[in-house]
């Protein structure tokens, strides 16, 4: 018998998503009787303790007897249990300074860490994540912010809706101005953005038309990596080469900034990847973007004027176009930035259901069985030691 524990989220503010919903746990118990799932009691989950109990899941306070512990966000250092196997988003892969102590503690406590972010198919595509719902919520919030800025339309907050289905009802009869929207990226986040664009009745146009035409109706264009980046020598784009040597590429986004009212950023970013634009570009007269939804949310990343997270309750701030200092949103002299680190938390039940389906379909059998290359490659720390693919984190982790 393998015992899996759904841990209580300890990060503040509390995240209310879960790795497995009550019906999914019930399905596991029926179809994989060698696995037992228990839920650590929590007042914050989008599914209550009672809902788990009704589904036949034991609710406990102590999960120290579990073999595998599933969370969502970073586990506070004081909550880590020595010697256990954990799965959660550690946000340490990019050497994020605020989680340095977490990785060090994981090593000191002889823990095995399998990071959801590192679970990838052979071609590098992420297997599991909340990206689609980050795109959904981020796109809605970006449109909401533009409506607040212009006063041309109004959208209610996502978290006030009970479900994605209920959210869609907001878009019936919605009349949008002749706005131009640039959507960057091609992964799950971008798919979520496109879902909202289409539900709102915004028309897709090709990048070339977007750059040269004004339209009498709202439009968006999707800019994938091949549209955004080119090699500094030959002007071409090669996906594999770009991922291996991003510093040899430059970004081609700036002409779009002269045609775009709203930027929905869903592009992956890491150190060495060219930014969409630089800080000084914002000061140009032809940089007309008024609202940026930085959904992938890398501070000082692909959107360099993202100066950090806001909260779910207060998701938008301004950046003054000349001083580049943080301001109140919706000022004539500023650009509005929507940047929130846990966007899917606004639709937690839908997002959790989506996440759990992927976990069961692609990961559960290998995780509770003989393992796999996919599991191995996502194991950042094994019994207190950094694995070879993550040895570059040694100085960061202080090991």
C-alpha positions as CSV (number, residue, x, y, z in Angstrom):
1,X,0.0,0.0,0.0
2,X,1.3,3.4,-1.0
3,X,0.0,6.3,1.1
4,X,-0.4,9.8,-0.5
5,X,-1.0,12.8,1.6
6,X,-2.6,16.0,0.3
7,X,-0.9,18.6,2.5
8,X,-2.4,21.7,3.9
9,X,-1.1,24.8,2.1
10,X,1.1,26.8,4.5
11,X,2.2,29.8,2.3
12,X,0.7,33.1,3.1
13,X,-1.6,34.3,1.6
14,X,-3.1,30.9,1.6
15,X,-3.6,29.1,-1.7
16,X,-6.8,27.2,-1.9
17,X,-6.1,24.9,-4.9
18,X,-5.5,21.2,-4.5
19,X,-3.5,18.5,-6.4
20,X,-6.4,16.0,-6.3
21,X,-10.2,16.8,-6.0
22,X,-12.5,14.6,-3.8
23,X,-14.0,12.8,-6.9
24,X,-10.5,12.2,-8.3
25,X,-9.4,10.6,-4.9
26,X,-12.5,8.4,-5.0
27,X,-11.6,7.3,-8.6
28,X,-8.0,6.4,-7.5
29,X,-9.3,4.3,-4.5
30,X,-11.6,2.4,-6.9
31,X,-9.2,1.9,-9.8
32,X,-5.8,1.7,-8.0
33,X,-6.6,0.0,-4.7
34,X,-2.9,-0.2,-3.9
35,X,-3.0,3.6,-3.3
36,X,-4.5,5.3,-0.3
37,X,-5.1,9.1,-0.4
38,X,-5.5,11.0,2.8
39,X,-6.1,14.8,3.1
40,X,-4.6,16.9,5.8
41,X,-7.3,19.0,7.4
42,X,-7.4,22.5,6.0
43,X,-9.8,25.5,6.4
44,X,-8.6,27.2,3.2
45,X,-9.1,24.5,0.5
46,X,-11.6,25.1,-2.3
47,X,-12.9,21.6,-1.4
48,X,-13.9,21.3,2.2
49,X,-12.8,18.5,4.6
50,X,-16.4,17.3,4.5
51,X,-16.3,16.9,0.7
52,X,-13.2,14.7,1.0
53,X,-14.8,12.6,3.8
54,X,-18.0,12.1,1.7
55,X,-15.7,10.9,-1.1
56,X,-14.3,8.3,1.2
57,X,-11.0,10.2,1.9
58,X,-9.7,10.1,5.5
59,X,-9.0,13.6,6.8
60,X,-6.1,13.8,9.2
61,X,-3.9,16.4,11.0
62,X,-0.7,14.4,10.9
63,X,0.6,13.2,7.4
64,X,4.0,12.1,8.7
65,X,3.2,8.4,7.9
66,X,2.6,9.1,4.2
67,X,5.0,8.0,1.5
68,X,4.4,10.8,-0.9
69,X,3.2,14.4,0.0
70,X,1.4,16.5,-2.7
71,X,1.1,20.2,-2.3
72,X,0.7,23.2,-4.7
73,X,2.8,26.2,-3.6
74,X,6.1,26.3,-1.7
75,X,6.0,24.5,1.6
76,X,7.2,26.7,4.5
77,X,10.5,25.5,5.9
78,X,9.1,24.8,9.3
79,X,6.4,22.5,7.8
80,X,8.8,20.2,5.9
81,X,9.0,16.7,7.2
82,X,12.4,15.0,7.2
83,X,13.1,12.3,4.7
84,X,9.8,12.6,2.8
85,X,9.1,12.7,-0.9
86,X,7.3,16.0,-1.9
87,X,5.7,17.2,-5.1
88,X,5.0,21.0,-5.3
89,X,6.0,24.1,-7.2
90,X,9.2,25.1,-5.4
91,X,10.1,28.0,-7.7
92,X,13.8,27.4,-7.2
93,X,14.7,26.2,-10.7
94,X,15.6,29.8,-11.8
95,X,17.5,30.4,-8.5
96,X,14.7,32.7,-7.2
97,X,16.3,34.5,-4.2
98,X,13.2,34.3,-2.0
99,X,13.2,30.5,-2.1
100,X,16.9,29.9,-1.5
101,X,16.3,29.0,2.2
102,X,13.6,26.5,1.1
103,X,15.9,24.5,-1.2
104,X,18.7,24.6,1.5
105,X,16.2,23.2,4.0
106,X,15.0,20.5,1.6
107,X,18.7,19.3,1.3
108,X,19.3,19.5,5.0
109,X,16.2,17.5,5.9
110,X,17.2,14.7,3.4
111,X,14.0,15.3,1.4
112,X,13.2,14.1,-2.1
113,X,11.7,17.0,-4.2
114,X,9.9,16.3,-7.5
115,X,9.0,19.7,-8.9
116,X,5.8,19.9,-11.0
117,X,7.4,22.6,-13.2
118,X,10.2,20.1,-14.2
119,X,7.9,17.3,-15.4
120,X,8.3,17.5,-19.1
121,X,7.7,15.4,-22.3
122,X,10.6,14.5,-24.5
123,X,10.3,17.7,-26.5
124,X,10.4,19.9,-23.4
125,X,6.7,20.5,-23.2
126,X,5.4,20.8,-19.6
127,X,3.2,17.9,-18.6
128,X,1.4,19.3,-15.6
129,X,0.5,22.8,-14.5
130,X,-2.2,25.4,-14.0
131,X,-1.1,27.4,-17.1
132,X,-4.4,27.2,-18.9
133,X,-6.3,28.8,-16.0
134,X,-3.6,31.3,-15.4
135,X,-4.2,32.4,-19.0
136,X,-8.0,32.5,-18.5
137,X,-7.9,34.6,-15.4
138,X,-5.0,36.8,-16.5
139,X,-6.7,37.6,-19.8
140,X,-9.9,38.5,-18.1
141,X,-8.1,40.7,-15.6
142,X,-6.2,42.4,-18.4
143,X,-9.4,43.2,-20.2
144,X,-11.0,44.3,-16.9
145,X,-8.0,46.7,-16.3
146,X,-8.4,48.2,-19.8
147,X,-12.1,48.7,-19.2
148,X,-11.4,50.4,-15.9
149,X,-8.8,52.7,-17.5
150,X,-10.9,53.7,-20.5
151,X,-14.4,53.6,-18.9
152,X,-15.7,51.9,-22.1
153,X,-16.9,48.7,-20.5
154,X,-16.9,47.0,-17.1
155,X,-16.1,43.4,-16.1
156,X,-16.6,41.9,-12.6
157,X,-13.8,40.1,-10.8
158,X,-13.2,36.4,-11.6
159,X,-13.1,35.2,-8.0
160,X,-16.7,36.4,-7.5
161,X,-17.8,33.7,-9.9
162,X,-18.3,30.1,-8.6
163,X,-17.0,28.5,-11.8
164,X,-15.5,29.0,-15.3
165,X,-19.0,28.3,-16.7
166,X,-20.4,31.1,-14.6
167,X,-17.6,33.4,-15.7
168,X,-18.5,33.0,-19.3
169,X,-22.0,34.5,-18.6
170,X,-20.2,37.8,-18.1
171,X,-19.3,38.0,-21.7
172,X,-22.9,37.7,-23.1
173,X,-23.7,41.0,-24.6
174,X,-20.3,42.5,-23.9
175,X,-19.5,45.3,-26.3
176,X,-15.8,46.0,-26.7
177,X,-14.1,49.0,-28.4
178,X,-11.9,48.6,-31.5
179,X,-9.0,47.5,-29.4
180,X,-5.9,45.8,-30.6
181,X,-4.4,43.0,-28.4
182,X,-1.1,41.2,-28.8
183,X,-0.9,37.7,-27.3
184,X,2.6,36.3,-26.8
185,X,3.4,32.6,-26.4
186,X,2.1,29.3,-27.6
187,X,1.8,27.1,-24.5
188,X,-0.9,26.4,-22.0
189,X,-1.0,30.0,-20.7
190,X,-1.5,31.3,-24.3
191,X,-4.2,28.7,-24.9
192,X,-6.1,30.1,-21.8
193,X,-5.7,33.6,-23.1
194,X,-7.0,32.6,-26.6
195,X,-10.0,30.9,-24.9
196,X,-11.0,34.3,-23.4
197,X,-10.3,36.2,-26.6
198,X,-12.6,33.9,-28.5
199,X,-15.3,33.9,-25.8
200,X,-15.3,37.7,-25.8
201,X,-15.8,37.6,-29.6
202,X,-12.4,39.2,-30.3
203,X,-11.3,38.4,-33.9
204,X,-7.9,36.8,-34.6
205,X,-5.8,38.4,-37.4
206,X,-2.4,37.6,-38.8
207,X,0.6,39.4,-37.5
208,X,1.3,41.2,-40.8
209,X,-2.2,42.5,-41.0
210,X,-2.1,43.5,-37.4
211,X,1.0,45.7,-38.0
212,X,-0.4,47.5,-41.1
213,X,-4.2,47.9,-40.5
214,X,-6.6,49.5,-38.2
215,X,-9.9,47.5,-37.7
216,X,-13.5,48.5,-37.1
217,X,-13.8,45.7,-34.5
218,X,-11.7,44.3,-31.7
219,X,-8.8,42.1,-32.8
220,X,-5.9,40.1,-31.4
221,X,-2.8,38.5,-33.0
222,X,-0.9,35.6,-31.5
223,X,2.9,36.0,-31.6
224,X,4.7,32.7,-31.2
225,X,8.4,32.3,-30.6
226,X,9.1,32.4,-34.4
227,X,7.3,35.7,-34.6
228,X,9.1,37.2,-31.7
229,X,12.8,36.1,-32.0
230,X,15.4,36.0,-34.7
231,X,19.1,35.0,-34.7
232,X,21.3,38.1,-34.6
233,X,23.4,36.9,-37.5
234,X,21.1,35.2,-40.0
235,X,17.7,36.6,-38.9
236,X,16.1,33.1,-38.7
237,X,14.5,31.2,-35.8
238,X,15.4,27.6,-34.8
239,X,13.5,26.4,-31.7
240,X,16.2,24.0,-30.5
241,X,19.0,26.5,-31.0
242,X,17.0,29.2,-29.4
243,X,16.5,27.2,-26.2
244,X,20.1,26.2,-26.1
245,X,21.6,29.7,-27.0
246,X,18.9,32.4,-26.4
247,X,21.6,35.0,-26.0
248,X,22.3,34.7,-29.7
249,X,18.8,35.9,-30.6
250,X,17.1,39.3,-30.5
251,X,13.4,40.1,-30.0
252,X,11.3,41.6,-32.8
253,X,8.3,42.7,-30.6
254,X,8.9,46.5,-30.7
255,X,7.0,47.2,-33.9
256,X,3.9,45.7,-32.3
257,X,4.2,48.1,-29.3
258,X,3.3,50.8,-31.8
259,X,0.1,49.1,-32.8
260,X,-1.0,47.5,-29.5
261,X,-3.5,48.7,-26.8
262,X,-3.3,45.6,-24.6
263,X,-0.4,43.2,-24.3
264,X,-1.3,39.7,-22.9
265,X,2.1,38.1,-22.1
266,X,2.1,34.3,-22.0
267,X,5.7,33.7,-23.2
268,X,8.1,31.6,-21.2
269,X,11.1,33.6,-19.9
270,X,14.4,32.7,-18.3
271,X,17.7,34.5,-17.8
272,X,19.4,35.0,-21.2
273,X,16.1,35.1,-23.1
274,X,15.7,38.5,-24.8
275,X,13.0,40.7,-23.2
276,X,10.0,41.8,-25.3
277,X,11.3,45.4,-24.9
278,X,13.6,47.4,-22.7
279,X,12.7,50.0,-20.1
280,X,13.7,53.0,-22.2
281,X,11.4,51.8,-25.0
282,X,8.4,52.6,-22.8
283,X,9.4,56.3,-23.0
284,X,9.0,56.4,-26.8
285,X,6.1,58.3,-28.3
286,X,5.2,55.3,-30.5
287,X,5.0,52.9,-27.6
288,X,1.2,53.1,-27.2
289,X,0.5,50.0,-25.0
290,X,-1.8,51.1,-22.2
291,X,-2.4,47.8,-20.3
292,X,-0.1,44.8,-19.8
293,X,-1.3,41.5,-18.4
294,X,2.0,39.8,-17.5
295,X,0.5,36.4,-17.0
296,X,3.7,34.4,-16.8
297,X,4.8,37.1,-14.2
298,X,8.6,37.2,-14.1
299,X,9.6,40.4,-12.3
300,X,12.1,42.2,-14.5
301,X,11.7,39.4,-17.0
302,X,10.1,39.5,-20.5
303,X,8.2,42.6,-19.3
304,X,10.9,44.6,-17.6
305,X,8.5,47.1,-16.1
306,X,6.9,44.3,-14.0
307,X,8.3,45.3,-10.6
308,X,6.6,42.5,-8.6
309,X,3.4,40.7,-7.7
310,X,0.2,42.3,-6.6
311,X,-2.5,40.4,-4.7
312,X,-5.6,38.6,-6.1
313,X,-7.7,41.3,-4.5
314,X,-5.7,44.2,-5.9
315,X,-4.1,42.9,-9.1
316,X,-3.2,46.1,-11.0
317,X,-0.6,48.9,-10.5
318,X,0.8,51.6,-12.7
319,X,4.3,52.3,-14.0
320,X,5.0,56.0,-14.9
321,X,6.2,56.1,-18.5
322,X,9.0,58.6,-17.8
323,X,10.3,57.8,-14.3
324,X,9.4,54.1,-14.5
325,X,8.4,54.3,-10.9
326,X,5.4,52.4,-9.5
327,X,2.2,54.4,-9.3
328,X,-1.5,54.0,-8.8
329,X,-3.2,52.4,-11.8
330,X,-5.2,54.1,-14.5
331,X,-3.3,57.4,-14.6
332,X,-2.8,59.2,-17.9
333,X,1.0,59.2,-17.5
334,X,1.3,55.5,-16.6
335,X,1.0,52.0,-18.1
336,X,-1.1,49.5,-16.1
337,X,0.5,46.2,-15.1
338,X,-1.5,43.2,-14.1
339,X,0.9,40.8,-12.3
340,X,-0.3,38.2,-9.8
341,X,1.6,35.0,-9.0
342,X,-1.4,32.7,-8.2
343,X,-3.9,33.7,-10.9
344,X,-5.6,30.2,-11.1
345,X,-6.6,30.7,-7.4
346,X,-9.5,32.8,-8.7
347,X,-11.1,29.7,-10.2
348,X,-9.7,27.1,-7.8
349,X,-12.1,24.3,-8.2
350,X,-11.9,24.3,-12.0
351,X,-8.1,24.7,-11.9
352,X,-7.7,21.9,-9.4
353,X,-9.9,19.6,-11.4
354,X,-7.8,20.3,-14.5
355,X,-4.5,19.8,-12.6
356,X,-5.6,16.5,-11.0
357,X,-6.7,15.1,-14.4
358,X,-3.2,15.6,-15.7
359,X,-1.6,14.3,-12.6
360,X,-3.6,11.0,-12.8
361,X,-3.2,10.6,-16.5
362,X,0.5,11.3,-16.9
363,X,2.2,10.9,-13.5
364,X,0.4,8.8,-10.9
365,X,1.3,5.3,-12.2
366,X,5.0,6.1,-12.6
367,X,5.1,8.0,-9.3
368,X,3.6,5.1,-7.3
369,X,5.2,2.3,-9.4
370,X,8.7,1.8,-10.8
371,X,9.3,5.4,-11.7
372,X,10.2,6.7,-15.1
373,X,12.7,9.0,-16.9
374,X,10.1,11.8,-16.7
375,X,10.0,11.4,-12.9
376,X,13.8,11.2,-12.7
377,X,14.3,14.3,-14.7
378,X,11.9,16.3,-12.5
379,X,13.6,15.1,-9.3
380,X,15.6,18.2,-8.2
381,X,16.7,16.7,-4.9
382,X,17.0,13.0,-4.0
383,X,17.3,12.1,-0.4
384,X,19.0,15.4,0.4
385,X,21.3,15.6,-2.6
386,X,20.9,17.7,-5.7
387,X,20.6,15.5,-8.8
388,X,23.0,15.9,-11.7
389,X,20.7,18.0,-14.0
390,X,20.3,20.5,-11.1
391,X,23.9,20.6,-9.9
392,X,24.1,24.2,-11.2
393,X,22.1,25.1,-8.0
394,X,24.9,24.0,-5.6
395,X,26.1,27.5,-4.8
396,X,22.5,28.8,-4.6
397,X,21.5,26.1,-2.2
398,X,24.6,26.5,-0.1
399,X,25.4,22.8,-0.4
